[in-house]
Amino acid sequence: MHPGIGLLLEIGASRPELLLTGKALTDQGRVATVMMDAGWSPAQLRHVITDRPLPHSVRTSVGAIIAARLRAAQAYPPPAAADHHDAPPWDKPFTSATTERSSTASAARSVTEALTYRALVECAGCGVPQTAPGEDLCPACLGWPLCRTCPGPTPRTRPPRR
């Protein structure tokens, strides 16, 4: 069994709403294993997966949401491990990392913590790791039409005309 699969099973045991099984467990476990081999700690991966709640209504699958969270985190190099009292929030107990969310807490972060902390905003509707500017939903959940002037293989969405 890959270490990433073990980590995902531990997360599923403590947070049943995040439990993965079957192919999703195998696929995302391999991704987590690769990330750990690249320098991510299990605590950091647990933070990436569990720090944000699931969207209000899950329109995809929990496996897809976890895959999106891992993919978004994988786009960055692994955060450097702090070796003194400035430990990032994922090295602290889970409760203090989730209850301490204020502007004073973010202002009190050291430069190292600020560089390693990445707030990934997810759509409240479907869990996609991107929202429309000034909204808590993605353009697709807002029903924005596709832009007819944007060329390319992926049409872009645009806000409706007012």
C-alpha positions in Angstrom: 0.0 0.0 0.0 1.3 3.4 -1.0 1.9 5.9 1.9 -0.5 8.3 0.2 -3.3 5.7 0.3 -2.6 5.3 4.1 -2.8 9.0 4.6 -6.1 9.3 2.7 -7.5 6.4 4.8 -6.4 8.1 8.0 -8.1 11.3 6.8 -11.3 9.3 5.9 -11.3 7.7 9.4 -11.2 11.1 11.1 -13.4 12.9 8.6 -16.0 10.4 7.1 -17.2 13.0 4.6 -13.8 12.9 3.0 -13.5 9.0 2.8 -12.4 7.8 -0.6 -12.7 4.2 -1.8 -11.9 2.2 -5.0 -10.3 3.9 -7.9 -10.5 7.4 -6.4 -8.6 6.2 -3.4 -5.9 4.5 -5.5 -5.5 7.4 -7.9 -5.4 10.2 -5.3 -3.3 8.0 -3.0 -0.7 7.8 -5.7 -0.8 11.5 -6.2 -0.3 12.1 -2.5 2.6 9.6 -2.5 4.3 11.4 -5.4 3.8 14.7 -3.5 5.4 13.2 -0.3 8.3 12.0 -2.4 8.7 15.5 -3.7 9.0 17.0 -0.2 5.4 17.5 1.1 4.9 16.2 4.6 1.8 14.2 5.5 0.7 17.0 7.8 0.9 19.5 5.0 -1.1 17.2 2.7 -3.7 16.7 5.5 -3.9 20.5 5.7 -4.4 20.9 1.9 -7.2 18.3 1.9 -9.0 19.0 5.2 -8.6 22.7 6.0 -11.6 23.8 3.9 -15.1 22.4 4.2 -16.8 20.7 1.3 -19.1 22.9 -0.9 -22.7 23.2 0.3 -23.9 20.9 -2.3 -21.4 18.5 -3.9 -22.1 18.4 -7.6 -19.2 16.3 -8.5 -17.7 13.7 -6.2 -15.6 14.0 -3.1 -12.8 12.3 -5.0 -12.9 15.0 -7.6 -12.8 17.8 -5.0 -9.8 16.2 -3.3 -8.1 15.7 -6.7 -8.6 19.4 -7.4 -7.2 20.4 -4.1 -4.1 18.2 -4.6 -3.7 19.4 -8.2 -3.8 23.0 -7.1 -1.3 22.4 -4.3 1.0 20.4 -6.6 1.3 23.4 -8.9 3.6 24.9 -6.3 6.8 23.6 -4.8 6.5 21.9 -1.4 6.5 24.4 1.5 9.8 24.5 3.4 9.6 23.0 6.8 10.0 25.5 9.6 12.7 24.5 12.1 11.8 26.9 14.9 8.8 28.5 16.7 7.5 30.0 13.4 5.9 26.7 12.4 3.2 26.9 9.7 -0.4 26.2 10.8 -0.4 22.6 9.5 2.3 21.7 12.1 0.0 22.8 14.9 -2.9 20.8 16.2 -5.9 20.7 13.9 -8.2 22.7 16.2 -5.9 25.7 16.5 -5.2 25.8 12.7 -8.9 26.0 12.0 -10.1 28.3 14.7 -7.4 31.0 14.3 -8.7 32.9 11.3 -8.6 36.6 11.6 -6.8 39.5 10.0 -4.6 39.8 13.0 -3.5 36.2 12.7 -2.5 36.7 9.1 -0.7 39.9 9.9 1.2 38.2 12.7 2.6 35.5 10.2 6.3 35.5 9.6 7.6 36.0 6.0 8.3 32.3 5.8 4.7 31.4 6.9 3.2 34.0 4.5 5.2 32.5 1.6 4.2 28.9 2.4 0.5 29.7 3.2 -1.7 29.6 0.1 -5.4 30.3 0.4 -7.2 28.4 -2.3 -10.7 29.6 -2.8 -13.2 27.0 -4.0 -16.6 27.5 -5.6 -19.3 27.1 -2.9 -21.5 25.3 -5.5 -19.3 22.7 -7.2 -15.9 22.8 -5.4 -13.8 23.9 -8.4 -10.7 25.7 -7.1 -11.6 29.0 -8.7 -14.4 31.6 -8.2 -15.6 34.5 -10.3 -14.2 37.9 -9.2 -16.1 39.1 -6.2 -18.3 36.0 -6.0 -18.2 32.8 -4.0 -19.3 30.7 -7.0 -17.5 29.8 -10.2 -18.7 31.3 -13.6 -20.4 28.0 -14.5 -22.4 27.9 -11.3 -23.4 31.6 -11.8 -24.7 30.6 -15.3 -22.4 33.1 -17.1 -22.4 32.6 -20.9 -19.3 31.5 -22.8 -17.5 34.3 -24.5 -17.9 34.2 -28.3 -14.8 36.2 -29.0 -12.2 34.2 -27.1 -10.4 31.9 -29.4 -8.7 28.7 -28.3 -9.6 25.2 -27.3 -11.2 26.3 -23.9 -13.8 28.9 -24.3 -13.8 31.5 -21.5 -16.8 32.7 -19.5 -17.8 36.3 -19.2 -20.1 38.1 -16.9 -23.6 38.7 -18.3 -24.1 42.1 -19.9 -25.9 44.5 -17.6 
